[in-house]
Amino acid sequence: MLRVGLTGGIGSGKSAVAARLVELGAVLVDADQVAREVVAPGTEGLAEIVATFSAGVLDADGALDRAALGALVFSDEAARRRLEAITHPRVRARTAELVAAAAPDAIVVNDVPLLVEVGLAPTYHLVVVVQTAVPTRLERLTRDRGMARAEAERRIAAQADDDRRRAVADVVVTNDGSLAALHDAVDTLWRQRLRPYEHNLRQRRVASPPARDDEAEADASWPEQYGRLAARIRHAVAPADLRIDHIGATAVPGLAAADVIDVQLAVPSLADADGPLAERLAGAGFPRVPGHWWDDPRPAGRGRWEKRLHGSADPGRPVRLHVRAADSPGWRYALLMRDYLRADPDRRAAYLLLKRDLVDAAPHVADSGTARDPWFDEEYLRTEQWAAQTDWRP
């Protein structure tokens, strides 16, 4: 099933987004609600908290007095860690139960206020961040929750800031306008991305690519987008510690390219790329592309450089995931060409001109790594000379 992490700062309107997603058919798992549930009266969680912090953390009815407990742990790092050791495993276990109970074709939205702070982003297929200007959030907190402005400012300052949230966000929903505008944005997200993503994920199918891989201007966010993809892949293949690299044109700063992120995953052998590993990647949103895949060797005439190719089930983020044997010629060439182009602006310009010619002639191969053109063989010799001169190592 598709797992979506939803987060946003206090007063951002995250709950309104969650409610709209539920209306559209999502299954909601509310982290705050789960956290309250696992320490409710009569639970083992509450009993362990009392045993650790004393009965002074209970109110007159025997329920957890959150203010009293907060006063104990707010400025005491060791106490906070003891509390987290009690609650976090129980929250994870209960969350897993709720997710497992959802239908196989469900879109499960996990509303997690501290998703960024706890480092949960790689565990989701997609992370949605609700972003609202701080003055608007302050106004909402004081008006709708009766919170003193100083307290609202303190609460906002205690959470991750917008930059940290944006760094993990696959989707940013801006909520500075009306509720109707927010609903329109959520409806579009559901219709154009979440529903197709869920269907592709369940069918283990790569999202349909754009009609033509037109080159876009260089996007400074490509490395950050790669970082999110790599974190997801790393989580999917764990506990295996496999090397993951950003390769291809989007890995070269300033180089115009089709908006497709190329990622290389190194495996001990191609036999390791099949079976359980392929299924784990598919389950994380990177299904295998059907067919037999290879790169043309450099220089030509040396046999095929075999690989496995995966894509993205997410219609909003095209990906080519090249799975190659570590230390193989194809693996090495992808890293060498990337670093060579990063180091030499003149060769970047020549590469860009060639790519544009190839796009005009055959759009489907220009960025594929399999394009046949004498330039690549000539450039391969230059890259090897550069590697020798600079003592380059992959």
C-alpha positions as CSV (number, residue, x, y, z in Angstrom):
1,M,0.0,0.0,0.0
2,L,1.1,3.6,-0.5
3,R,2.4,5.2,2.7
4,V,2.4,9.0,2.8
5,G,4.1,10.9,5.6
6,L,2.2,14.2,6.4
7,T,3.8,16.9,8.5
8,G,3.8,20.6,9.1
9,G,4.5,23.1,11.8
10,I,2.0,23.9,14.5
11,G,-0.7,26.2,13.1
12,S,0.1,25.3,9.5
13,G,-3.2,23.6,8.8
14,K,-1.9,20.1,8.6
15,S,-5.0,18.7,10.3
16,A,-7.2,20.3,7.6
17,V,-5.1,18.6,4.9
18,A,-5.4,15.3,6.8
19,A,-9.2,15.7,7.1
20,R,-9.5,16.4,3.4
21,L,-7.4,13.4,2.5
22,V,-9.7,11.2,4.6
23,E,-12.7,12.6,2.8
24,L,-11.1,11.6,-0.5
25,G,-10.6,8.0,0.8
26,A,-7.3,7.9,2.6
27,V,-6.7,5.9,5.8
28,L,-5.4,8.2,8.5
29,V,-2.9,7.2,11.2
30,D,-2.6,10.1,13.6
31,A,0.7,10.0,15.5
32,D,-0.5,12.2,18.3
33,Q,-3.6,10.1,18.7
34,V,-1.5,6.9,18.8
35,A,0.9,8.5,21.3
36,R,-2.1,9.2,23.6
37,E,-3.5,5.7,23.1
38,V,-0.3,3.9,24.2
39,V,-0.2,5.7,27.5
40,A,-3.9,5.7,28.3
41,P,-5.1,4.6,31.8
42,G,-4.6,0.9,32.2
43,T,-1.9,0.5,29.6
44,E,1.6,-1.0,30.1
45,G,3.0,2.3,28.7
46,L,1.5,4.4,31.5
47,A,2.5,1.9,34.2
48,E,6.1,2.1,33.0
49,I,6.0,5.9,32.9
50,V,4.8,5.9,36.5
51,A,7.4,3.4,37.6
52,T,10.1,5.6,36.0
53,F,8.9,9.1,36.9
54,S,6.7,8.5,40.0
55,A,2.9,8.9,40.5
56,G,3.4,12.7,40.4
57,V,2.9,12.5,36.6
58,L,-0.8,11.4,37.1
59,D,-3.8,13.7,37.4
60,A,-6.6,13.2,39.9
61,D,-8.3,10.7,37.6
62,G,-5.3,8.5,37.2
63,A,-4.6,9.7,33.6
64,L,-1.3,11.0,32.4
65,D,-0.7,14.7,33.4
66,R,1.1,15.8,30.3
67,A,2.0,19.2,31.7
68,A,3.6,17.6,34.8
69,L,5.5,15.1,32.7
70,G,6.6,17.8,30.3
71,A,8.0,19.8,33.2
72,L,10.2,16.9,34.1
73,V,11.6,16.1,30.7
74,F,11.6,19.4,28.9
75,S,15.1,20.5,30.0
76,D,16.5,17.1,31.1
77,E,17.9,15.2,28.1
78,A,18.4,12.0,30.0
79,A,14.8,12.0,31.3
80,R,13.5,12.8,27.8
81,R,15.4,9.8,26.4
82,R,14.0,7.5,29.1
83,L,10.5,8.7,28.2
84,E,11.2,8.1,24.5
85,A,12.5,4.6,25.2
86,I,9.1,3.9,26.8
87,T,6.8,5.5,24.2
88,H,8.5,5.3,20.9
89,P,8.6,1.4,20.5
90,R,4.9,1.3,21.5
91,V,4.0,4.0,19.1
92,R,5.8,2.2,16.3
93,A,4.2,-1.1,17.1
94,R,0.7,0.4,17.3
95,T,1.3,2.3,14.0
96,A,2.4,-0.9,12.3
97,E,-0.8,-2.6,13.5
98,L,-3.0,0.2,12.1
99,V,-1.2,0.2,8.8
100,A,-1.4,-3.6,8.5
101,A,-5.2,-3.4,9.1
102,A,-5.7,-1.2,6.0
103,A,-6.8,-2.6,2.7
104,P,-4.1,-3.6,0.2
105,D,-5.1,-0.8,-2.2
106,A,-5.2,1.8,0.6
107,I,-3.4,5.2,0.7
108,V,-2.3,5.4,4.3
109,V,-1.5,8.9,5.5
110,N,0.6,9.1,8.6
111,D,0.1,12.5,10.3
112,V,3.4,13.0,12.2
113,P,4.1,16.4,13.6
114,L,7.8,15.5,14.4
115,L,8.4,13.6,11.2
116,V,11.5,15.7,10.4
117,E,12.9,15.8,13.9
118,V,12.6,12.0,14.3
119,G,14.1,11.3,10.8
120,L,11.2,9.2,9.5
121,A,11.1,10.7,5.9
122,P,12.8,7.7,4.2
123,T,10.3,5.3,5.5
124,Y,7.5,6.7,3.4
125,H,6.8,6.5,-0.3
126,L,6.1,10.2,-0.3
127,V,6.4,13.1,2.2
128,V,3.9,15.9,2.1
129,V,4.7,19.1,4.0
130,V,2.1,21.7,4.8
131,Q,3.8,25.1,4.8
132,T,2.3,28.4,6.1
133,A,3.9,31.7,6.7
134,V,4.8,32.2,10.4
135,P,2.7,35.4,10.9
136,T,-0.3,33.4,9.6
137,R,0.4,30.5,12.0
138,L,0.7,32.9,14.9
139,E,-2.6,34.5,14.0
140,R,-4.3,31.1,13.9
141,L,-2.8,29.9,17.1
142,T,-3.8,33.0,19.1
143,R,-7.3,33.3,17.4
144,D,-8.4,29.7,17.1
145,R,-6.6,28.1,20.1
146,G,-6.6,31.0,22.5
147,M,-2.8,30.7,22.8
148,A,-0.8,33.6,24.1
149,R,1.4,35.0,21.4
150,A,4.6,34.4,23.4
151,E,3.6,30.8,23.9
152,A,2.8,30.4,20.2
153,E,6.2,31.8,19.2
154,R,7.9,29.4,21.7
155,R,6.0,26.4,20.2
156,I,6.9,27.3,16.7
157,A,10.6,27.9,17.6
158,A,10.8,24.5,19.3
159,Q,9.9,22.7,16.0
160,A,11.9,22.2,12.8
161,D,11.9,25.3,10.6
162,D,10.6,25.5,7.1
163,D,14.0,24.9,5.5
164,R,14.4,21.6,7.3
165,R,10.9,20.5,6.4
166,R,11.3,21.5,2.7
167,A,14.5,19.4,2.6
168,V,12.5,16.2,3.1
169,A,9.4,17.3,1.2
170,D,8.4,15.6,-2.0
171,V,5.3,17.8,-2.1
172,V,4.8,21.2,-0.4
173,V,1.2,22.3,0.1
174,T,1.0,26.0,0.7
175,N,-1.7,27.0,3.1
176,D,-1.7,30.8,3.2
177,G,-5.1,31.2,1.5
178,S,-8.7,30.1,2.0
179,L,-9.9,26.6,3.0
180,A,-11.4,26.2,-0.5
181,A,-8.0,26.9,-2.1
182,L,-6.4,24.4,0.3
183,H,-9.0,21.7,-0.7
184,D,-8.3,22.4,-4.4
185,A,-4.6,21.8,-3.9
186,V,-5.2,18.6,-1.9
187,D,-7.7,17.3,-4.5
188,T,-5.2,17.9,-7.3
189,L,-2.5,16.1,-5.3
190,W,-4.9,13.1,-4.7
191,R,-6.0,12.9,-8.3
192,Q,-2.8,13.5,-10.2
193,R,-0.2,11.9,-7.9
194,L,-1.4,9.8,-5.0
195,R,-4.1,7.7,-6.7
196,P,-1.8,6.9,-9.8
197,Y,1.1,6.3,-7.5
198,E,-0.8,3.8,-5.4
199,H,-2.0,2.0,-8.6
200,N,1.5,1.8,-10.0
201,L,2.9,0.6,-6.7
202,R,0.4,-2.2,-6.4
203,Q,0.9,-3.3,-10.0
204,R,4.7,-3.0,-9.7
205,R,4.6,-0.7,-12.7
206,V,6.8,2.2,-13.7
207,A,4.9,5.5,-14.1
208,S,4.3,6.5,-17.6
209,P,7.2,8.8,-18.8
210,P,6.6,12.2,-20.3
211,A,5.8,12.1,-24.0
212,R,9.2,13.6,-24.7
213,D,12.2,14.0,-22.5
214,D,12.7,17.7,-23.3
215,E,15.7,19.3,-21.7
216,A,15.0,21.6,-18.8
217,E,17.2,24.3,-17.5
218,A,19.5,23.1,-14.8
219,D,17.5,22.7,-11.5
220,A,19.5,23.5,-8.3
221,S,17.1,21.2,-6.4
222,W,18.1,18.0,-8.4
223,P,20.8,17.0,-5.8
224,E,18.4,17.5,-3.0
225,Q,15.8,15.4,-4.8
226,Y,18.4,12.7,-5.4
227,G,19.2,12.8,-1.6
228,R,15.6,12.0,-0.8
229,L,15.5,9.1,-3.3
230,A,18.8,7.7,-2.1
231,A,17.6,7.8,1.5
232,R,14.5,5.8,0.5
233,I,16.6,3.3,-1.5
234,R,19.0,2.9,1.4
235,H,16.1,2.2,3.7
236,A,14.7,-0.3,1.3
237,V,17.9,-2.3,0.9
238,A,18.9,-2.3,4.5
239,P,20.6,-4.0,6.3
240,A,22.7,-4.4,3.1
241,D,25.2,-1.5,2.9
242,L,25.2,-0.8,-0.8
243,R,26.8,2.2,-2.5
244,I,24.3,4.7,-4.0
245,D,25.4,7.5,-6.3
246,H,23.8,10.4,-8.2
247,I,24.9,10.0,-11.9
248,G,23.9,11.3,-15.3
249,A,23.2,14.8,-16.4
250,T,21.2,15.9,-13.3
251,A,24.3,15.1,-11.2
252,V,26.4,17.8,-13.0
253,P,25.7,21.3,-11.6
254,G,24.6,23.8,-14.3
255,L,24.0,21.2,-17.0
256,A,20.6,21.4,-18.7
257,A,18.9,17.9,-18.8
258,A,15.7,16.1,-19.0
259,D,14.0,16.2,-15.6
260,V,14.8,12.5,-14.8
261,I,17.0,11.7,-11.8
262,D,19.6,9.0,-12.6
263,V,20.7,6.9,-9.6
264,Q,23.2,4.1,-9.5
265,L,23.0,1.2,-7.0
266,A,26.1,-1.0,-6.7
267,V,25.6,-4.7,-6.0
268,P,28.2,-7.4,-5.5
269,S,27.0,-9.1,-8.7
270,L,24.0,-8.9,-11.0
271,A,22.7,-12.1,-9.5
272,D,22.3,-10.1,-6.3
273,A,20.1,-7.6,-8.2
274,D,17.4,-10.1,-8.7
275,G,15.0,-11.8,-6.3
276,P,14.6,-10.2,-2.9
277,L,16.5,-7.0,-3.7
278,A,14.3,-6.4,-6.8
279,E,11.2,-6.9,-4.7
280,R,12.3,-4.6,-1.9
281,L,13.0,-1.9,-4.4
282,A,9.6,-2.4,-6.0
283,G,8.0,-2.2,-2.6
284,A,9.7,1.1,-2.0
285,G,8.4,2.6,-5.2
286,F,11.1,1.6,-7.7
287,P,9.8,-1.3,-9.8
288,R,11.9,-3.2,-12.3
289,V,11.6,-2.0,-15.9
290,P,10.8,-5.1,-18.0
291,G,13.3,-6.2,-20.6
292,H,17.0,-6.8,-20.9
293,W,19.2,-3.8,-20.3
294,W,22.8,-2.9,-20.9
295,D,25.1,0.0,-21.8
296,D,27.2,0.1,-24.9
297,P,30.8,-0.3,-23.9
298,R,33.5,2.3,-24.2
299,P,35.3,2.0,-26.5
300,A,33.0,0.1,-28.8
301,G,33.4,-3.6,-29.6
302,R,34.1,-4.9,-26.1
303,G,30.8,-6.6,-25.4
304,R,27.7,-5.4,-23.6
305,W,27.8,-3.8,-20.1
306,E,24.9,-5.6,-18.5
307,K,22.8,-4.0,-15.8
308,R,19.3,-4.0,-14.3
309,L,17.0,-1.0,-14.7
310,H,14.3,0.2,-12.3
311,G,12.1,3.2,-12.6
312,S,9.7,5.1,-10.4
313,A,6.1,4.3,-9.6
314,D,5.6,8.0,-8.6
315,P,4.2,9.9,-11.6
316,G,5.5,13.1,-10.1
317,R,9.2,12.1,-10.0
318,P,10.7,10.2,-13.0
319,V,13.7,8.2,-12.0
320,R,16.1,5.8,-13.7
321,L,17.7,3.5,-11.2
322,H,20.7,1.7,-12.8
323,V,21.7,-1.4,-10.8
324,R,25.2,-2.4,-11.8
325,A,27.9,-4.7,-10.4
326,A,30.3,-2.8,-8.2
327,D,33.7,-2.2,-9.9
328,S,32.3,-3.2,-13.2
329,P,33.2,-1.2,-16.3
330,G,29.7,0.3,-16.6
331,W,29.6,1.3,-12.9
332,R,33.0,2.9,-13.2
333,Y,32.2,4.7,-16.4
334,A,29.1,6.3,-15.0
335,L,31.1,7.8,-12.1
336,L,34.0,8.8,-14.2
337,M,31.9,10.6,-16.8
338,R,30.0,12.5,-14.0
339,D,33.2,13.6,-12.3
340,Y,34.9,14.5,-15.5
341,L,32.0,16.7,-16.6
342,R,31.8,18.3,-13.2
343,A,35.5,19.3,-13.4
344,D,35.6,20.7,-17.0
345,P,33.1,23.4,-18.2
346,D,34.3,23.1,-21.8
347,R,33.5,19.4,-22.0
348,R,30.1,20.1,-20.3
349,A,29.3,22.5,-23.1
350,A,30.3,20.0,-25.8
351,Y,28.3,17.2,-24.1
352,L,25.3,19.5,-23.9
353,L,25.5,20.3,-27.7
354,L,25.7,16.6,-28.5
355,K,22.8,15.7,-26.3
356,R,20.6,18.3,-28.0
357,D,21.5,16.8,-31.4
358,L,20.7,13.3,-30.1
359,V,17.4,14.5,-28.6
360,D,16.4,15.8,-32.0
361,A,17.4,12.6,-33.7
362,A,16.2,10.0,-31.1
363,P,14.7,11.4,-27.9
364,H,14.4,8.1,-26.2
365,V,18.1,7.3,-26.1
366,A,19.8,10.7,-25.5
367,D,19.9,10.3,-21.7
368,S,19.8,6.5,-21.6
369,G,23.5,5.8,-21.4
370,T,23.2,3.6,-24.5
371,A,23.5,6.2,-27.2
372,R,25.8,5.2,-30.0
373,D,27.8,8.1,-31.3
374,P,31.6,8.4,-32.1
375,W,31.8,11.3,-29.7
376,F,31.3,9.0,-26.7
377,D,34.3,6.8,-27.8
378,E,36.5,9.8,-28.3
379,E,35.4,11.4,-25.0
380,Y,36.0,8.1,-23.2
381,L,39.7,8.4,-24.2
382,R,39.8,12.0,-22.8
383,T,38.1,10.9,-19.6
384,E,40.7,8.2,-19.1
385,Q,43.5,10.7,-19.7
386,W,41.9,13.0,-17.2
387,A,41.6,10.2,-14.6
388,A,45.2,9.4,-15.0
389,Q,46.3,13.0,-14.7
390,T,44.2,13.7,-11.6
391,D,44.6,10.3,-10.0
392,W,40.8,9.9,-10.0
393,R,39.3,7.1,-8.1
394,P,35.6,6.1,-8.1
